[in-house]
Amino acid sequence: MHTPIYFDYNATTPIDPRVLEGMLPYLQNHFGNPSSTYSIGYRTKEAIEMARKDIANLISVEDGNVFFTSGGSEANSTILKGIAAKSSKKKHIITSSIEHPAILKTCDYLRKHHGFQITTIPVNPAGIVDVNDIERAITSQTVLVTVMMVNNEIGSIQPIKEIGNLCKKHNIHFHCDAVQAVGKIPVNLKELPIDSLSMSAHKIYGPKGVGCLYLREGVNIPPLILGGSQEFGMRSGTENVAGIVGFGIAAKIVQEDLYFNLTKIEYLRNLFLTNLHTEIEEYLINGDIHASVPSTINIQFSGIRGESLASMLNELGFCVSIASACSSTSSKLSHVLKAIGKTDEEIRSSIRISIGALTTEDEINQLVRHLKQSVMRLRSFSPKYQMSI
């Protein structure tokens, strides 16, 4: 059995040992309910507030504007449904064609069940929206613009500051899904005109099952979950204390290591691409590496199926992601790759490789070597390549 070599950091990250160590006391001795009025309850409440401060520092906001959730999806649903619930007259939302399903499916829900009109802005081949397209889509009924900061499949970085300024000019709420951005690139909300932002702990070497929603001062929405009025009334339910503590520690660590990791990952990405160019023919990068985070490489290999390549690599101990579901129906193919103009065949030939803080140069070299062997083997069965033999 091979020790897995992990190249799917966009899906989730391994928990940092320092995070786990900090969480353990809150899974054992420090078990008090934060709403309790005795000492062990106070202790857990203090731990939550310390984590809130560390997460707020990561994105340069006041800690009172950070509200804990179960993850990025809940944070996205909370703000979209909250804005919709407050808007009795304006019923138009603008989003992009490459958003995470947590955004797109919530928009579709609001369209089907609450009469909202959804305008989906296309992206260019690099996976980036044109701010002018957003401005042209704005109407007197527009209540919300929601655009992600970094795409989870191709890593494209959106012009968030320009979009935020546009929304501010038109007095429209701007929400940003930053799940794939925080910890990978600087996110400073003192410099970005964002009204709300979602984050997730397990993308930054923290635990699964916890995230947060930032709300700019003055933004008031009804809660998604009702009950005991935890999180200042924004999110009821007994807090996931250990998860929140872990989130806070992870936020502090990624803030301290941000520029070191960014430089290291960019070097490893360039090493991978250089070696790939030397070893393998007929491949194509999906998107534009010059307009994306260095941690994400989405790549198509002519003449093979991405799921077959990912399966073969898995047998060799490498974890990569495929760009399509294991289905022959085009409706199950990556909506992101479709949005940047890829054909069904190109999408089925694609895999996603994502690099993280723990990736090593040796792992990059091993991946390229086994990629070459696997691609050559799969192409030996491909009618396209058999004809050229």
C-alpha positions as CSV (number, residue, x, y, z in Angstrom):
1,M,0.0,0.0,0.0
2,H,1.5,3.3,-1.1
3,T,1.6,6.3,1.3
4,P,-0.7,8.7,-0.4
5,I,0.9,11.7,-2.1
6,Y,-1.7,14.4,-1.9
7,F,-2.4,16.8,-4.8
8,D,-6.0,17.8,-4.1
9,Y,-5.6,20.7,-1.6
10,N,-8.5,22.5,-3.2
11,A,-10.8,19.8,-2.1
12,T,-9.6,19.8,1.5
13,T,-6.3,20.1,3.5
14,P,-4.8,17.9,6.1
15,I,-5.2,19.4,9.6
16,D,-2.1,21.1,10.9
17,P,-0.7,19.2,14.0
18,R,-0.6,22.5,15.9
19,V,-4.3,22.9,15.1
20,L,-5.2,19.4,16.3
21,E,-3.1,19.9,19.5
22,G,-5.0,23.2,20.3
23,M,-8.4,21.5,19.7
24,L,-7.9,18.5,21.9
25,P,-8.5,20.1,25.3
26,Y,-11.9,21.3,24.0
27,L,-12.8,17.8,23.0
28,Q,-11.9,16.5,26.5
29,N,-11.6,18.6,29.6
30,H,-12.9,22.0,28.4
31,F,-16.3,20.7,27.4
32,G,-18.6,23.4,28.9
33,N,-21.4,25.0,26.9
34,P,-20.4,28.6,26.0
35,S,-23.8,29.8,27.0
36,S,-23.4,28.5,30.6
37,T,-22.8,30.9,33.5
38,Y,-20.2,28.9,35.3
39,S,-16.4,28.7,34.9
40,I,-16.0,25.9,32.3
41,G,-18.6,27.6,30.2
42,Y,-16.8,31.0,30.4
43,R,-13.6,29.2,29.4
44,T,-15.1,27.9,26.1
45,K,-16.7,31.3,25.4
46,E,-13.3,33.0,25.8
47,A,-11.8,30.4,23.4
48,I,-14.4,31.2,20.8
49,E,-13.8,34.9,21.1
50,M,-10.0,34.5,20.8
51,A,-10.6,32.5,17.6
52,R,-12.9,35.1,16.3
53,K,-10.1,37.7,16.8
54,D,-7.5,35.6,15.0
55,I,-9.9,35.0,12.0
56,A,-10.8,38.7,11.9
57,N,-7.1,39.6,11.9
58,L,-6.5,37.3,8.9
59,I,-8.9,39.3,6.7
60,S,-8.3,42.7,8.5
61,V,-11.7,43.3,10.0
62,E,-13.2,43.9,13.4
63,D,-14.0,40.6,15.2
64,G,-17.6,41.7,16.0
65,N,-18.3,41.3,12.2
66,V,-17.3,37.6,12.0
67,F,-20.0,35.0,12.6
68,F,-19.3,31.3,12.8
69,T,-21.1,28.7,10.6
70,S,-20.8,25.1,9.8
71,G,-18.8,25.9,6.6
72,G,-18.6,28.0,3.5
73,S,-21.9,26.6,2.0
74,E,-23.9,27.6,5.1
75,A,-22.3,31.1,5.1
76,N,-23.2,31.5,1.4
77,S,-26.8,30.4,2.0
78,T,-27.1,32.6,5.0
79,I,-26.2,35.8,3.1
80,L,-28.0,35.0,-0.1
81,K,-31.2,34.0,1.6
82,G,-30.9,36.8,4.1
83,I,-30.5,39.5,1.5
84,A,-33.5,37.9,-0.4
85,A,-35.7,37.8,2.8
86,K,-35.0,41.5,3.4
87,S,-35.8,42.6,-0.2
88,S,-39.5,42.7,-0.7
89,K,-39.3,44.8,-3.9
90,K,-36.0,44.3,-5.5
91,K,-35.6,40.8,-6.9
92,H,-32.6,40.7,-9.2
93,I,-29.3,39.0,-8.4
94,I,-26.1,39.0,-10.5
95,T,-23.6,36.2,-10.3
96,S,-21.0,34.5,-12.5
97,S,-21.1,31.3,-14.6
98,I,-18.2,29.7,-12.6
99,E,-19.5,30.1,-9.0
100,H,-19.4,27.2,-6.6
101,P,-22.7,25.2,-6.5
102,A,-23.4,26.6,-3.0
103,I,-24.0,29.9,-4.8
104,L,-25.5,28.8,-8.0
105,K,-28.0,26.4,-6.4
106,T,-29.1,28.9,-3.8
107,C,-29.6,31.4,-6.6
108,D,-31.7,28.8,-8.5
109,Y,-33.7,28.2,-5.3
110,L,-34.5,31.9,-5.0
111,R,-35.5,32.0,-8.6
112,K,-37.8,29.0,-8.4
113,H,-39.4,29.7,-5.0
114,H,-39.2,33.4,-4.4
115,G,-39.4,34.9,-7.9
116,F,-35.9,36.3,-8.2
117,Q,-34.4,37.0,-11.6
118,I,-30.8,35.7,-11.8
119,T,-28.4,37.1,-14.4
120,T,-25.3,34.9,-14.9
121,I,-22.3,36.8,-16.2
122,P,-20.0,34.8,-18.6
123,V,-16.3,34.6,-18.2
124,N,-13.5,34.8,-20.7
125,P,-11.2,31.8,-21.6
126,A,-9.1,32.6,-18.5
127,G,-12.2,32.3,-16.3
128,I,-12.5,35.9,-15.4
129,V,-15.6,38.1,-15.6
130,D,-15.7,41.5,-17.3
131,V,-16.7,44.2,-14.9
132,N,-18.4,46.0,-17.8
133,D,-20.6,43.0,-18.3
134,I,-21.7,43.3,-14.6
135,E,-22.4,47.0,-15.0
136,R,-24.5,46.4,-18.1
137,A,-26.5,43.8,-16.2
138,I,-27.4,46.1,-13.3
139,T,-31.0,47.3,-13.2
140,S,-33.1,49.3,-10.7
141,Q,-34.1,45.9,-9.3
142,T,-30.6,44.6,-8.6
143,V,-30.2,43.8,-4.9
144,L,-27.1,41.6,-4.8
145,V,-24.0,40.8,-6.8
146,T,-22.1,37.6,-5.8
147,V,-18.8,36.7,-7.3
148,M,-16.1,34.4,-5.9
149,M,-12.6,35.6,-5.3
150,V,-10.8,32.5,-6.6
151,N,-12.3,29.7,-8.6
152,N,-12.0,26.2,-7.1
153,E,-11.4,24.3,-10.4
154,I,-9.1,26.6,-12.5
155,G,-7.8,29.0,-9.8
156,S,-8.8,32.2,-11.7
157,I,-8.7,35.4,-9.6
158,Q,-11.6,37.8,-10.1
159,P,-11.3,41.6,-10.2
160,I,-12.9,41.9,-6.8
161,K,-11.9,45.5,-6.0
162,E,-13.3,46.7,-9.3
163,I,-16.6,44.8,-8.8
164,G,-16.8,46.0,-5.2
165,N,-16.4,49.7,-6.3
166,L,-19.0,49.2,-8.9
167,C,-21.5,47.8,-6.4
168,K,-20.7,50.6,-4.0
169,K,-21.4,53.2,-6.7
170,H,-24.8,51.6,-7.3
171,N,-25.6,50.9,-3.6
172,I,-25.8,47.2,-4.2
173,H,-24.7,44.5,-1.7
174,F,-21.6,42.7,-2.9
175,H,-20.9,39.2,-1.5
176,C,-17.7,37.3,-2.2
177,D,-17.1,33.6,-1.7
178,A,-13.5,33.6,-0.6
179,V,-13.2,30.0,0.4
180,Q,-10.5,29.2,-2.1
181,A,-8.7,32.6,-1.7
182,V,-8.1,33.0,2.1
183,G,-4.7,31.5,3.0
184,K,-3.6,31.4,-0.6
185,I,-3.4,35.1,-1.5
186,P,-3.7,38.2,0.7
187,V,-7.3,39.1,1.6
188,N,-7.4,42.5,3.2
189,L,-10.9,43.9,3.6
190,K,-9.6,47.3,4.6
191,E,-8.6,47.6,0.9
192,L,-11.5,45.6,-0.7
193,P,-15.0,47.1,-0.8
194,I,-16.8,43.8,0.1
195,D,-20.1,43.7,2.1
196,S,-20.0,40.1,3.0
197,L,-17.5,37.2,2.6
198,S,-17.5,33.5,3.3
199,M,-14.6,31.3,4.5
200,S,-14.0,27.7,5.5
201,A,-11.6,26.2,8.0
202,H,-10.8,22.9,6.2
203,K,-9.3,24.8,3.2
204,I,-6.6,26.4,5.5
205,Y,-5.4,23.3,7.4
206,G,-8.2,23.5,10.0
207,P,-11.0,21.1,10.8
208,K,-14.0,20.3,8.7
209,G,-17.5,21.4,9.8
210,V,-16.7,25.0,10.6
211,G,-16.6,28.2,8.6
212,C,-17.6,31.8,9.0
213,L,-19.5,34.7,7.4
214,Y,-18.1,38.3,7.5
215,L,-20.7,41.1,7.4
216,R,-19.7,44.7,7.0
217,E,-20.8,47.0,9.8
218,G,-24.3,48.1,9.1
219,V,-25.3,45.0,7.1
220,N,-28.3,43.4,8.8
221,I,-30.0,40.2,7.6
222,P,-32.3,37.7,9.3
223,P,-30.6,34.5,10.5
224,L,-30.8,31.3,8.5
225,I,-31.1,29.1,11.6
226,L,-33.3,30.1,14.5
227,G,-33.1,28.9,18.1
228,G,-31.0,30.0,21.1
229,S,-29.6,33.1,19.4
230,Q,-25.9,32.2,19.6
231,E,-23.5,34.2,17.4
232,F,-25.1,37.5,18.4
233,G,-28.4,36.1,17.1
234,M,-27.0,35.4,13.6
235,R,-26.6,31.6,13.9
236,S,-28.4,29.6,16.5
237,G,-27.2,26.3,17.8
238,T,-24.6,25.3,20.4
239,E,-21.2,26.3,19.0
240,N,-18.7,23.8,17.7
241,V,-16.1,25.0,20.2
242,A,-13.3,22.6,19.2
243,G,-13.8,23.3,15.6
244,I,-13.9,27.1,16.1
245,V,-10.7,26.9,18.2
246,G,-9.0,25.0,15.4
247,F,-10.2,27.5,12.8
248,G,-8.7,30.3,14.8
249,I,-5.3,28.6,15.2
250,A,-5.3,27.7,11.5
251,A,-6.1,31.3,10.6
252,K,-3.2,32.5,12.7
253,I,-0.8,30.0,11.2
254,V,-1.7,30.7,7.5
255,Q,-1.4,34.5,8.2
256,E,2.1,34.0,9.5
257,D,3.1,31.7,6.7
258,L,1.2,33.3,3.8
259,Y,4.1,34.8,1.8
260,F,6.5,32.0,2.5
261,N,3.9,29.4,1.2
262,L,2.9,31.6,-1.7
263,T,6.6,31.8,-2.9
264,K,7.1,28.1,-2.3
265,I,4.0,27.0,-4.1
266,E,4.7,29.3,-7.1
267,Y,8.1,27.7,-7.4
268,L,6.6,24.2,-7.2
269,R,4.0,25.1,-9.8
270,N,6.7,26.3,-12.2
271,L,8.8,23.2,-11.6
272,F,5.8,21.0,-12.4
273,L,5.1,22.9,-15.6
274,T,8.7,22.9,-16.7
275,N,9.1,19.2,-16.2
276,L,5.7,18.5,-17.8
277,H,6.7,20.4,-20.9
278,T,9.9,18.3,-21.1
279,E,8.3,14.9,-20.5
280,I,4.8,14.9,-22.0
281,E,3.4,16.0,-25.4
282,E,-0.1,17.2,-26.3
283,Y,-1.5,18.6,-23.2
284,L,-3.2,22.0,-22.5
285,I,-3.7,24.1,-19.4
286,N,-7.3,25.0,-18.8
287,G,-7.5,28.7,-17.9
288,D,-4.5,31.0,-17.6
289,I,-1.7,30.3,-15.1
290,H,-0.8,34.0,-15.2
291,A,-4.3,35.0,-14.0
292,S,-4.8,32.3,-11.3
293,V,-3.4,31.3,-7.9
294,P,-0.3,29.1,-8.3
295,S,-1.7,26.3,-6.3
296,T,-4.2,25.3,-8.9
297,I,-3.4,23.6,-12.2
298,N,-6.2,22.3,-14.4
299,I,-4.9,20.3,-17.3
300,Q,-6.2,18.3,-20.2
301,F,-4.3,15.4,-21.9
302,S,-5.4,14.6,-25.4
303,G,-6.6,11.1,-26.2
304,I,-7.4,9.9,-22.7
305,R,-10.1,10.1,-20.1
306,G,-9.4,12.1,-17.0
307,E,-11.1,9.6,-14.7
308,S,-9.0,6.8,-16.0
309,L,-5.8,8.9,-15.5
310,A,-6.9,9.8,-11.9
311,S,-7.8,6.2,-11.2
312,M,-4.4,5.0,-12.4
313,L,-2.6,7.7,-10.4
314,N,-4.6,6.6,-7.4
315,E,-3.3,3.1,-7.7
316,L,0.2,4.5,-7.7
317,G,-0.6,6.5,-4.5
318,F,-1.4,10.0,-6.0
319,C,-4.5,11.9,-5.1
320,V,-5.7,14.2,-7.9
321,S,-9.2,15.4,-8.9
322,I,-11.1,14.9,-12.1
323,A,-12.8,17.7,-13.9
324,S,-15.9,15.8,-14.7
325,A,-18.2,13.3,-13.0
326,C,-18.0,9.6,-14.0
327,S,-20.8,10.0,-16.4
328,S,-21.1,10.2,-20.2
329,T,-23.9,12.8,-20.0
330,S,-22.8,16.3,-20.7
331,S,-25.0,17.7,-18.0
332,K,-22.6,16.2,-15.4
333,L,-19.5,17.7,-16.9
334,S,-17.7,20.6,-15.2
335,H,-19.7,23.8,-15.5
336,V,-16.5,25.8,-15.0
337,L,-14.7,24.2,-17.9
338,K,-17.8,24.6,-20.1
339,A,-18.0,28.3,-19.1
340,I,-14.4,28.9,-20.4
341,G,-15.3,27.3,-23.7
342,K,-14.0,23.7,-23.4
343,T,-15.7,21.0,-25.4
344,D,-17.2,17.9,-23.7
345,E,-14.2,15.8,-25.0
346,E,-11.7,18.3,-23.6
347,I,-13.5,18.3,-20.2
348,R,-13.5,14.5,-20.1
349,S,-9.7,14.6,-20.7
350,S,-9.0,16.9,-17.8
351,I,-7.7,16.6,-14.3
352,R,-7.1,19.1,-11.5
353,I,-3.8,19.2,-9.5
354,S,-3.7,21.4,-6.5
355,I,-0.6,22.1,-4.5
356,G,-0.4,23.0,-0.8
357,A,1.9,24.0,2.0
358,L,3.1,20.4,2.6
359,T,3.9,19.6,-1.1
360,T,7.6,18.9,-1.7
361,E,9.9,19.2,-4.7
362,D,10.4,15.4,-4.6
363,E,6.6,14.9,-4.8
364,I,6.4,17.1,-7.8
365,N,9.1,15.1,-9.6
366,Q,7.4,11.8,-8.7
367,L,4.1,13.1,-10.0
368,V,5.5,14.1,-13.3
369,R,7.3,10.8,-13.7
370,H,4.2,8.8,-13.0
371,L,2.0,11.1,-15.0
372,K,4.2,10.5,-18.0
373,Q,4.0,6.7,-17.6
374,S,0.2,6.7,-17.0
375,V,-0.5,9.0,-20.0
376,M,1.7,6.9,-22.3
377,R,0.0,3.7,-21.1
378,L,-3.5,5.1,-21.5
379,R,-2.7,6.6,-24.9
380,S,-1.5,3.1,-26.1
381,F,-5.2,2.1,-25.8
382,S,-6.5,5.3,-27.5
383,P,-7.7,4.9,-31.1
384,K,-6.3,8.4,-31.8
385,Y,-2.8,7.3,-30.9
386,Q,-3.0,3.8,-32.2
387,M,-3.6,5.2,-35.6
388,S,-0.4,7.2,-35.4
389,I,1.8,4.2,-34.4
